[in-house]
C-alpha cells in the first residue's frame, strides 16, 4: 500500500520503518516546525525522507 504520513512525533518516525519493513511505500512525509516537547527534529525527518 502507498501511504502518506503527516505529523511530528517519535511514534510516526518509527512507524515509517515499520511500514517500509512490511512492504508499504511511503509516498509523502510531511512534518512541521519543531517544538521543545518533540524528540525528533525537522532534520531527522529530512534525513528519513530520501530513504523512502
PDBQT receptor file of N, H, CA, C and O in Angstrom, charges set to zero:
ATOM      1  N   UNK A   1       0.843  -1.162   0.000  1.00  0.00    +0.000 N 
ATOM      2  CA  UNK A   1       0.000   0.000   0.000  1.00  0.00    +0.000 C 
ATOM      3  C   UNK A   1       0.901   1.242   0.000  1.00  0.00    +0.000 C 
ATOM      4  O   UNK A   1       1.959   1.244   0.631  1.00  0.00    +0.000 OA
ATOM      5  N   UNK A   2       0.491   2.263  -0.689  1.00  0.00    +0.000 N 
ATOM      6  H   UNK A   2      -0.368   2.261  -1.201  1.00  0.00    +0.000 HD
ATOM      7  CA  UNK A   2       1.193   3.542  -0.718  1.00  0.00    +0.000 C 
ATOM      8  C   UNK A   2       0.507   4.471   0.283  1.00  0.00    +0.000 C 
ATOM      9  O   UNK A   2      -0.707   4.667   0.228  1.00  0.00    +0.000 OA
ATOM     10  N   UNK A   3       1.300   5.045   1.203  1.00  0.00    +0.000 N 
ATOM     11  H   UNK A   3       2.287   4.886   1.248  1.00  0.00    +0.000 HD
ATOM     12  CA  UNK A   3       0.729   5.878   2.255  1.00  0.00    +0.000 C 
ATOM     13  C   UNK A   3       1.439   7.225   2.341  1.00  0.00    +0.000 C 
ATOM     14  O   UNK A   3       2.566   7.379   1.870  1.00  0.00    +0.000 OA
ATOM     15  N   UNK A   4       0.767   8.187   2.945  1.00  0.00    +0.000 N 
ATOM     16  H   UNK A   4      -0.148   8.061   3.327  1.00  0.00    +0.000 HD
ATOM     17  CA  UNK A   4       1.331   9.493   3.272  1.00  0.00    +0.000 C 
ATOM     18  C   UNK A   4       1.261   9.646   4.785  1.00  0.00    +0.000 C 
ATOM     19  O   UNK A   4       0.267   9.274   5.408  1.00  0.00    +0.000 OA
ATOM     20  N   UNK A   5       2.309  10.188   5.367  1.00  0.00    +0.000 N 
ATOM     21  H   UNK A   5       3.116  10.490   4.861  1.00  0.00    +0.000 HD
ATOM     22  CA  UNK A   5       2.346  10.393   6.808  1.00  0.00    +0.000 C 
ATOM     23  C   UNK A   5       2.503  11.876   7.100  1.00  0.00    +0.000 C 
ATOM     24  O   UNK A   5       3.341  12.559   6.510  1.00  0.00    +0.000 OA
ATOM     25  N   UNK A   6       1.683  12.357   8.020  1.00  0.00    +0.000 N 
ATOM     26  H   UNK A   6       1.003  11.802   8.499  1.00  0.00    +0.000 HD
ATOM     27  CA  UNK A   6       1.712  13.759   8.413  1.00  0.00    +0.000 C 
ATOM     28  C   UNK A   6       1.811  13.810   9.926  1.00  0.00    +0.000 C 
ATOM     29  O   UNK A   6       0.966  13.252  10.626  1.00  0.00    +0.000 OA
ATOM     30  N   UNK A   7       2.830  14.469  10.430  1.00  0.00    +0.000 N 
ATOM     31  H   UNK A   7       3.517  14.922   9.862  1.00  0.00    +0.000 HD
ATOM     32  CA  UNK A   7       2.977  14.581  11.874  1.00  0.00    +0.000 C 
ATOM     33  C   UNK A   7       4.382  14.936  12.291  1.00  0.00    +0.000 C 
ATOM     34  O   UNK A   7       5.192  15.351  11.462  1.00  0.00    +0.000 OA
ATOM     35  N   UNK A   8       4.682  14.780  13.568  1.00  0.00    +0.000 N 
ATOM     36  H   UNK A   8       4.024  14.444  14.241  1.00  0.00    +0.000 HD
ATOM     37  CA  UNK A   8       5.959  15.204  14.094  1.00  0.00    +0.000 C 
ATOM     38  C   UNK A   8       6.454  14.292  15.219  1.00  0.00    +0.000 C 
ATOM     39  O   UNK A   8       7.527  14.548  15.765  1.00  0.00    +0.000 OA
ATOM     40  N   UNK A   9       5.739  13.269  15.576  1.00  0.00    +0.000 N 
ATOM     41  H   UNK A   9       4.867  13.061  15.132  1.00  0.00    +0.000 HD
ATOM     42  CA  UNK A   9       6.045  12.506  16.779  1.00  0.00    +0.000 C 
ATOM     43  C   UNK A   9       7.102  11.430  16.545  1.00  0.00    +0.000 C 
ATOM     44  O   UNK A   9       7.389  11.035  15.415  1.00  0.00    +0.000 OA
ATOM     45  N   UNK A  10       7.660  10.981  17.646  1.00  0.00    +0.000 N 
ATOM     46  H   UNK A  10       7.427  11.302  18.564  1.00  0.00    +0.000 HD
ATOM     47  CA  UNK A  10       8.603   9.860  17.650  1.00  0.00    +0.000 C 
ATOM     48  C   UNK A  10       7.913   8.606  17.115  1.00  0.00    +0.000 C 
ATOM     49  O   UNK A  10       8.520   7.821  16.386  1.00  0.00    +0.000 OA
ATOM     50  N   UNK A  11       6.650   8.422  17.479  1.00  0.00    +0.000 N 
ATOM     51  H   UNK A  11       6.157   9.059  18.072  1.00  0.00    +0.000 HD
ATOM     52  CA  UNK A  11       5.894   7.256  17.019  1.00  0.00    +0.000 C 
ATOM     53  C   UNK A  11       5.776   7.261  15.501  1.00  0.00    +0.000 C 
ATOM     54  O   UNK A  11       5.958   6.220  14.868  1.00  0.00    +0.000 OA
ATOM     55  N   UNK A  12       5.479   8.396  14.914  1.00  0.00    +0.000 N 
ATOM     56  H   UNK A  12       5.331   9.241  15.428  1.00  0.00    +0.000 HD
ATOM     57  CA  UNK A  12       5.382   8.469  13.458  1.00  0.00    +0.000 C 
ATOM     58  C   UNK A  12       6.727   8.162  12.804  1.00  0.00    +0.000 C 
ATOM     59  O   UNK A  12       6.788   7.470  11.788  1.00  0.00    +0.000 OA
ATOM     60  N   UNK A  13       7.792   8.675  13.389  1.00  0.00    +0.000 N 
ATOM     61  H   UNK A  13       7.743   9.237  14.215  1.00  0.00    +0.000 HD
ATOM     62  CA  UNK A  13       9.134   8.429  12.867  1.00  0.00    +0.000 C 
ATOM     63  C   UNK A  13       9.412   6.921  12.825  1.00  0.00    +0.000 C 
ATOM     64  O   UNK A  13       9.914   6.408  11.825  1.00  0.00    +0.000 OA
ATOM     65  N   UNK A  14       9.087   6.224  13.900  1.00  0.00    +0.000 N 
ATOM     66  H   UNK A  14       8.678   6.641  14.712  1.00  0.00    +0.000 HD
ATOM     67  CA  UNK A  14       9.291   4.774  13.961  1.00  0.00    +0.000 C 
ATOM     68  C   UNK A  14       8.318   4.036  13.041  1.00  0.00    +0.000 C 
ATOM     69  O   UNK A  14       8.668   3.001  12.473  1.00  0.00    +0.000 OA
ATOM     70  N   UNK A  15       7.114   4.556  12.892  1.00  0.00    +0.000 N 
ATOM     71  H   UNK A  15       6.830   5.397  13.353  1.00  0.00    +0.000 HD
ATOM     72  CA  UNK A  15       6.116   3.945  12.019  1.00  0.00    +0.000 C 
ATOM     73  C   UNK A  15       6.600   3.870  10.574  1.00  0.00    +0.000 C 
ATOM     74  O   UNK A  15       6.289   2.913   9.865  1.00  0.00    +0.000 OA
ATOM     75  N   UNK A  16       7.349   4.861  10.140  1.00  0.00    +0.000 N 
ATOM     76  H   UNK A  16       7.601   5.638  10.716  1.00  0.00    +0.000 HD
ATOM     77  CA  UNK A  16       7.900   4.840   8.780  1.00  0.00    +0.000 C 
ATOM     78  C   UNK A  16       8.685   3.555   8.557  1.00  0.00    +0.000 C 
ATOM     79  O   UNK A  16       8.512   2.896   7.532  1.00  0.00    +0.000 OA
ATOM     80  N   UNK A  17       9.534   3.196   9.494  1.00  0.00    +0.000 N 
ATOM     81  H   UNK A  17       9.674   3.732  10.327  1.00  0.00    +0.000 HD
ATOM     82  CA  UNK A  17      10.337   1.981   9.355  1.00  0.00    +0.000 C 
ATOM     83  C   UNK A  17       9.478   0.722   9.396  1.00  0.00    +0.000 C 
ATOM     84  O   UNK A  17       9.713  -0.212   8.630  1.00  0.00    +0.000 OA
ATOM     85  N   UNK A  18       8.502   0.690  10.268  1.00  0.00    +0.000 N 
ATOM     86  H   UNK A  18       8.311   1.449  10.891  1.00  0.00    +0.000 HD
ATOM     87  CA  UNK A  18       7.620  -0.476  10.369  1.00  0.00    +0.000 C 
ATOM     88  C   UNK A  18       6.854  -0.680   9.062  1.00  0.00    +0.000 C 
ATOM     89  O   UNK A  18       6.764  -1.798   8.555  1.00  0.00    +0.000 OA
ATOM     90  N   UNK A  19       6.312   0.392   8.531  1.00  0.00    +0.000 N 
ATOM     91  H   UNK A  19       6.385   1.301   8.943  1.00  0.00    +0.000 HD
ATOM     92  CA  UNK A  19       5.560   0.288   7.275  1.00  0.00    +0.000 C 
ATOM     93  C   UNK A  19       6.455  -0.176   6.139  1.00  0.00    +0.000 C 
ATOM     94  O   UNK A  19       6.079  -1.056   5.365  1.00  0.00    +0.000 OA
ATOM     95  N   UNK A  20       7.635   0.412   6.040  1.00  0.00    +0.000 N 
ATOM     96  H   UNK A  20       7.940   1.127   6.669  1.00  0.00    +0.000 HD
ATOM     97  CA  UNK A  20       8.565   0.042   4.971  1.00  0.00    +0.000 C 
ATOM     98  C   UNK A  20       8.977  -1.429   5.085  1.00  0.00    +0.000 C 
ATOM     99  O   UNK A  20       9.023  -2.138   4.080  1.00  0.00    +0.000 OA
ATOM    100  N   UNK A  21       9.273  -1.886   6.300  1.00  0.00    +0.000 N 
ATOM    101  H   UNK A  21       9.235  -1.310   7.116  1.00  0.00    +0.000 HD
ATOM    102  CA  UNK A  21       9.660  -3.281   6.518  1.00  0.00    +0.000 C 
ATOM    103  C   UNK A  21       8.548  -4.257   6.150  1.00  0.00    +0.000 C 
ATOM    104  O   UNK A  21       8.816  -5.421   5.853  1.00  0.00    +0.000 OA
ATOM    105  N   UNK A  22       7.301  -3.786   6.169  1.00  0.00    +0.000 N 
ATOM    106  H   UNK A  22       7.084  -2.840   6.411  1.00  0.00    +0.000 HD
ATOM    107  CA  UNK A  22       6.159  -4.633   5.832  1.00  0.00    +0.000 C 
ATOM    108  C   UNK A  22       5.675  -4.441   4.402  1.00  0.00    +0.000 C 
ATOM    109  O   UNK A  22       4.556  -4.822   4.059  1.00  0.00    +0.000 OA
ATOM    110  N   UNK A  23       6.535  -3.841   3.563  1.00  0.00    +0.000 N 
ATOM    111  H   UNK A  23       7.444  -3.531   3.841  1.00  0.00    +0.000 HD
ATOM    112  CA  UNK A  23       6.256  -3.772   2.142  1.00  0.00    +0.000 C 
ATOM    113  C   UNK A  23       5.448  -2.583   1.666  1.00  0.00    +0.000 C 
ATOM    114  O   UNK A  23       5.066  -2.530   0.497  1.00  0.00    +0.000 OA
ATOM    115  N   UNK A  24       5.180  -1.634   2.537  1.00  0.00    +0.000 N 
ATOM    116  H   UNK A  24       5.491  -1.677   3.486  1.00  0.00    +0.000 HD
ATOM    117  CA  UNK A  24       4.413  -0.458   2.138  1.00  0.00    +0.000 C 
ATOM    118  C   UNK A  24       5.336   0.611   1.553  1.00  0.00    +0.000 C 
ATOM    119  O   UNK A  24       6.523   0.656   1.874  1.00  0.00    +0.000 OA
ATOM    120  N   UNK A  25       4.794   1.457   0.707  1.00  0.00    +0.000 N 
ATOM    121  H   UNK A  25       3.829   1.420   0.445  1.00  0.00    +0.000 HD
ATOM    122  CA  UNK A  25       5.537   2.549   0.095  1.00  0.00    +0.000 C 
ATOM    123  C   UNK A  25       5.134   3.853   0.759  1.00  0.00    +0.000 C 
ATOM    124  O   UNK A  25       3.947   4.163   0.868  1.00  0.00    +0.000 OA
ATOM    125  N   UNK A  26       6.118   4.607   1.200  1.00  0.00    +0.000 N 
ATOM    126  H   UNK A  26       7.081   4.355   1.112  1.00  0.00    +0.000 HD
ATOM    127  CA  UNK A  26       5.860   5.917   1.796  1.00  0.00    +0.000 C 
ATOM    128  C   UNK A  26       5.938   6.937   0.670  1.00  0.00    +0.000 C 
ATOM    129  O   UNK A  26       7.026   7.225   0.171  1.00  0.00    +0.000 OA
ATOM    130  N   UNK A  27       4.801   7.486   0.266  1.00  0.00    +0.000 N 
ATOM    131  H   UNK A  27       3.917   7.252   0.672  1.00  0.00    +0.000 HD
ATOM    132  CA  UNK A  27       4.760   8.436  -0.840  1.00  0.00    +0.000 C 
ATOM    133  C   UNK A  27       5.011   9.863  -0.410  1.00  0.00    +0.000 C 
ATOM    134  O   UNK A  27       5.425  10.692  -1.220  1.00  0.00    +0.000 OA
ATOM    135  N   UNK A  28       4.765  10.162   0.860  1.00  0.00    +0.000 N 
ATOM    136  H   UNK A  28       4.429   9.489   1.518  1.00  0.00    +0.000 HD
ATOM    137  CA  UNK A  28       4.900  11.536   1.347  1.00  0.00    +0.000 C 
ATOM    138  C   UNK A  28       5.141  11.515   2.846  1.00  0.00    +0.000 C 
ATOM    139  O   UNK A  28       4.488  10.782   3.588  1.00  0.00    +0.000 OA
ATOM    140  N   UNK A  29       6.085  12.326   3.271  1.00  0.00    +0.000 N 
ATOM    141  H   UNK A  29       6.615  12.922   2.668  1.00  0.00    +0.000 HD
ATOM    142  CA  UNK A  29       6.284  12.578   4.699  1.00  0.00    +0.000 C 
ATOM    143  C   UNK A  29       6.186  14.083   4.875  1.00  0.00    +0.000 C 
ATOM    144  O   UNK A  29       6.974  14.838   4.304  1.00  0.00    +0.000 OA
ATOM    145  N   UNK A  30       5.220  14.511   5.663  1.00  0.00    +0.000 N 
ATOM    146  H   UNK A  30       4.580  13.898   6.126  1.00  0.00    +0.000 HD
ATOM    147  CA  UNK A  30       5.035  15.941   5.926  1.00  0.00    +0.000 C 
ATOM    148  C   UNK A  30       5.157  16.170   7.420  1.00  0.00    +0.000 C 
ATOM    149  O   UNK A  30       4.575  15.437   8.220  1.00  0.00    +0.000 OA
ATOM    150  N   UNK A  31       5.909  17.179   7.788  1.00  0.00    +0.000 N 
ATOM    151  H   UNK A  31       6.382  17.774   7.139  1.00  0.00    +0.000 HD
ATOM    152  CA  UNK A  31       6.093  17.474   9.197  1.00  0.00    +0.000 C 
ATOM    153  C   UNK A  31       5.998  18.977   9.403  1.00  0.00    +0.000 C 
ATOM    154  O   UNK A  31       5.769  19.726   8.453  1.00  0.00    +0.000 OA
ATOM    155  N   UNK A  32       6.172  19.412  10.623  1.00  0.00    +0.000 N 
ATOM    156  H   UNK A  32       6.359  18.804  11.395  1.00  0.00    +0.000 HD
ATOM    157  CA  UNK A  32       6.050  20.833  10.942  1.00  0.00    +0.000 C 
ATOM    158  C   UNK A  32       7.266  21.293  11.734  1.00  0.00    +0.000 C 
ATOM    159  O   UNK A  32       8.135  20.501  12.098  1.00  0.00    +0.000 OA
ATOM    160  N   UNK A  33       7.299  22.570  11.983  1.00  0.00    +0.000 N 
ATOM    161  H   UNK A  33       6.592  23.213  11.687  1.00  0.00    +0.000 HD
ATOM    162  CA  UNK A  33       8.380  23.153  12.759  1.00  0.00    +0.000 C 
ATOM    163  C   UNK A  33       8.437  22.494  14.132  1.00  0.00    +0.000 C 
ATOM    164  O   UNK A  33       7.405  22.254  14.758  1.00  0.00    +0.000 OA
ATOM    165  N   UNK A  34       9.649  22.203  14.596  1.00  0.00    +0.000 N 
ATOM    166  H   UNK A  34      10.488  22.398  14.088  1.00  0.00    +0.000 HD
ATOM    167  CA  UNK A  34       9.759  21.516  15.883  1.00  0.00    +0.000 C 
ATOM    168  C   UNK A  34       9.446  22.433  17.059  1.00  0.00    +0.000 C 
ATOM    169  O   UNK A  34       9.570  23.656  16.991  1.00  0.00    +0.000 OA
ATOM    170  N   UNK A  35       9.043  21.790  18.120  1.00  0.00    +0.000 N 
ATOM    171  H   UNK A  35       8.943  20.797  18.176  1.00  0.00    +0.000 HD
ATOM    172  CA  UNK A  35       8.750  22.469  19.373  1.00  0.00    +0.000 C 
ATOM    173  C   UNK A  35       9.547  21.754  20.468  1.00  0.00    +0.000 C 
ATOM    174  O   UNK A  35       9.982  20.622  20.262  1.00  0.00    +0.000 OA
ATOM    175  N   UNK A  36       9.745  22.382  21.612  1.00  0.00    +0.000 N 
ATOM    176  H   UNK A  36       9.391  23.302  21.780  1.00  0.00    +0.000 HD
ATOM    177  CA  UNK A  36      10.579  21.787  22.666  1.00  0.00    +0.000 C 
ATOM    178  C   UNK A  36      10.130  20.392  23.123  1.00  0.00    +0.000 C 
ATOM    179  O   UNK A  36      10.958  19.583  23.543  1.00  0.00    +0.000 OA
ATOM    180  N   UNK A  37       8.839  20.112  23.044  1.00  0.00    +0.000 N 
ATOM    181  H   UNK A  37       8.166  20.769  22.703  1.00  0.00    +0.000 HD
ATOM    182  CA  UNK A  37       8.366  18.798  23.513  1.00  0.00    +0.000 C 
ATOM    183  C   UNK A  37       8.610  17.672  22.520  1.00  0.00    +0.000 C 
ATOM    184  O   UNK A  37       8.386  16.509  22.858  1.00  0.00    +0.000 OA
ATOM    185  N   UNK A  38       9.056  17.972  21.323  1.00  0.00    +0.000 N 
ATOM    186  H   UNK A  38       9.239  18.916  21.049  1.00  0.00    +0.000 HD
ATOM    187  CA  UNK A  38       9.317  16.938  20.319  1.00  0.00    +0.000 C 
ATOM    188  C   UNK A  38      10.739  16.411  20.438  1.00  0.00    +0.000 C 
ATOM    189  O   UNK A  38      11.683  17.175  20.636  1.00  0.00    +0.000 OA
ATOM    190  N   UNK A  39      10.880  15.098  20.314  1.00  0.00    +0.000 N 
ATOM    191  H   UNK A  39      10.113  14.476  20.152  1.00  0.00    +0.000 HD
ATOM    192  CA  UNK A  39      12.210  14.493  20.400  1.00  0.00    +0.000 C 
ATOM    193  C   UNK A  39      12.883  14.408  19.039  1.00  0.00    +0.000 C 
ATOM    194  O   UNK A  39      14.106  14.286  18.966  1.00  0.00    +0.000 OA
ATOM    195  N   UNK A  40      12.120  14.471  17.976  1.00  0.00    +0.000 N 
ATOM    196  H   UNK A  40      11.127  14.570  18.035  1.00  0.00    +0.000 HD
ATOM    197  CA  UNK A  40      12.674  14.438  16.619  1.00  0.00    +0.000 C 
ATOM    198  C   UNK A  40      12.649  15.843  16.034  1.00  0.00    +0.000 C 
ATOM    199  O   UNK A  40      11.707  16.605  16.247  1.00  0.00    +0.000 OA
ATOM    200  N   UNK A  41      13.700  16.167  15.295  1.00  0.00    +0.000 N 
ATOM    201  H   UNK A  41      14.465  15.547  15.122  1.00  0.00    +0.000 HD
ATOM    202  CA  UNK A  41      13.791  17.488  14.686  1.00  0.00    +0.000 C 
ATOM    203  C   UNK A  41      13.396  17.428  13.214  1.00  0.00    +0.000 C 
ATOM    204  O   UNK A  41      13.246  16.346  12.646  1.00  0.00    +0.000 OA
ATOM    205  N   UNK A  42      13.233  18.583  12.610  1.00  0.00    +0.000 N 
ATOM    206  H   UNK A  42      13.355  19.462  13.072  1.00  0.00    +0.000 HD
ATOM    207  CA  UNK A  42      12.951  18.633  11.170  1.00  0.00    +0.000 C 
ATOM    208  C   UNK A  42      14.064  17.943  10.403  1.00  0.00    +0.000 C 
ATOM    209  O   UNK A  42      13.803  17.274   9.404  1.00  0.00    +0.000 OA
ATOM    210  N   UNK A  43      15.289  18.093  10.850  1.00  0.00    +0.000 N 
ATOM    211  H   UNK A  43      15.501  18.636  11.662  1.00  0.00    +0.000 HD
ATOM    212  CA  UNK A  43      16.441  17.456  10.191  1.00  0.00    +0.000 C 
ATOM    213  C   UNK A  43      16.309  15.930  10.207  1.00  0.00    +0.000 C 
ATOM    214  O   UNK A  43      16.633  15.273   9.218  1.00  0.00    +0.000 OA
ATOM    215  N   UNK A  44      15.839  15.367  11.313  1.00  0.00    +0.000 N 
ATOM    216  H   UNK A  44      15.576  15.902  12.117  1.00  0.00    +0.000 HD
ATOM    217  CA  UNK A  44      15.633  13.912  11.393  1.00  0.00    +0.000 C 
ATOM    218  C   UNK A  44      14.686  13.445  10.292  1.00  0.00    +0.000 C 
ATOM    219  O   UNK A  44      14.937  12.429   9.642  1.00  0.00    +0.000 OA
ATOM    220  N   UNK A  45      13.601  14.184  10.083  1.00  0.00    +0.000 N 
ATOM    221  H   UNK A  45      13.398  15.008  10.611  1.00  0.00    +0.000 HD
ATOM    222  CA  UNK A  45      12.633  13.818   9.051  1.00  0.00    +0.000 C 
ATOM    223  C   UNK A  45      13.197  14.068   7.649  1.00  0.00    +0.000 C 
ATOM    224  O   UNK A  45      12.897  13.315   6.723  1.00  0.00    +0.000 OA
ATOM    225  N   UNK A  46      14.001  15.106   7.487  1.00  0.00    +0.000 N 
ATOM    226  H   UNK A  46      14.244  15.718   8.240  1.00  0.00    +0.000 HD
ATOM    227  CA  UNK A  46      14.643  15.364   6.193  1.00  0.00    +0.000 C 
ATOM    228  C   UNK A  46      15.576  14.221   5.802  1.00  0.00    +0.000 C 
ATOM    229  O   UNK A  46      15.662  13.853   4.630  1.00  0.00    +0.000 OA
ATOM    230  N   UNK A  47      16.269  13.668   6.784  1.00  0.00    +0.000 N 
ATOM    231  H   UNK A  47      16.200  13.967   7.736  1.00  0.00    +0.000 HD
ATOM    232  CA  UNK A  47      17.171  12.544   6.526  1.00  0.00    +0.000 C 
ATOM    233  C   UNK A  47      16.408  11.253   6.285  1.00  0.00    +0.000 C 
ATOM    234  O   UNK A  47      16.876  10.383   5.550  1.00  0.00    +0.000 OA
ATOM    235  N   UNK A  48      15.249  11.122   6.889  1.00  0.00    +0.000 N 
ATOM    236  H   UNK A  48      14.869  11.829   7.486  1.00  0.00    +0.000 HD
ATOM    237  CA  UNK A  48      14.430   9.917   6.744  1.00  0.00    +0.000 C 
ATOM    238  C   UNK A  48      13.755   9.850   5.373  1.00  0.00    +0.000 C 
ATOM    239  O   UNK A  48      13.656   8.777   4.778  1.00  0.00    +0.000 OA
ATOM    240  N   UNK A  49      13.301  10.975   4.884  1.00  0.00    +0.000 N 
ATOM    241  H   UNK A  49      13.382  11.847   5.367  1.00  0.00    +0.000 HD
ATOM    242  CA  UNK A  49      12.509  11.014   3.646  1.00  0.00    +0.000 C 
ATOM    243  C   UNK A  49      13.186  10.385   2.431  1.00  0.00    +0.000 C 
ATOM    244  O   UNK A  49      12.544   9.584   1.752  1.00  0.00    +0.000 OA
ATOM    245  N   UNK A  50      14.445  10.699   2.113  1.00  0.00    +0.000 N 
ATOM    246  H   UNK A  50      14.966  11.351   2.664  1.00  0.00    +0.000 HD
ATOM    247  CA  UNK A  50      15.050  10.108   0.903  1.00  0.00    +0.000 C 
ATOM    248  C   UNK A  50      15.192   8.582   0.965  1.00  0.00    +0.000 C 
ATOM    249  O   UNK A  50      15.294   7.928  -0.072  1.00  0.00    +0.000 OA
ATOM    250  N   UNK A  51      15.199   8.027   2.155  1.00  0.00    +0.000 N 
ATOM    251  H   UNK A  51      15.116   8.559   2.998  1.00  0.00    +0.000 HD
ATOM    252  CA  UNK A  51      15.311   6.567   2.306  1.00  0.00    +0.000 C 
ATOM    253  C   UNK A  51      14.036   5.868   1.874  1.00  0.00    +0.000 C 
ATOM    254  O   UNK A  51      14.017   4.646   1.726  1.00  0.00    +0.000 OA
ATOM    255  N   UNK A  52      12.979   6.626   1.673  1.00  0.00    +0.000 N 
ATOM    256  H   UNK A  52      12.995   7.619   1.793  1.00  0.00    +0.000 HD
ATOM    257  CA  UNK A  52      11.684   6.029   1.339  1.00  0.00    +0.000 C 
ATOM    258  C   UNK A  52      11.325   6.404  -0.055  1.00  0.00    +0.000 C 
ATOM    259  O   UNK A  52      10.268   6.008  -0.548  1.00  0.00    +0.000 OA
TER     260      UNK A  52
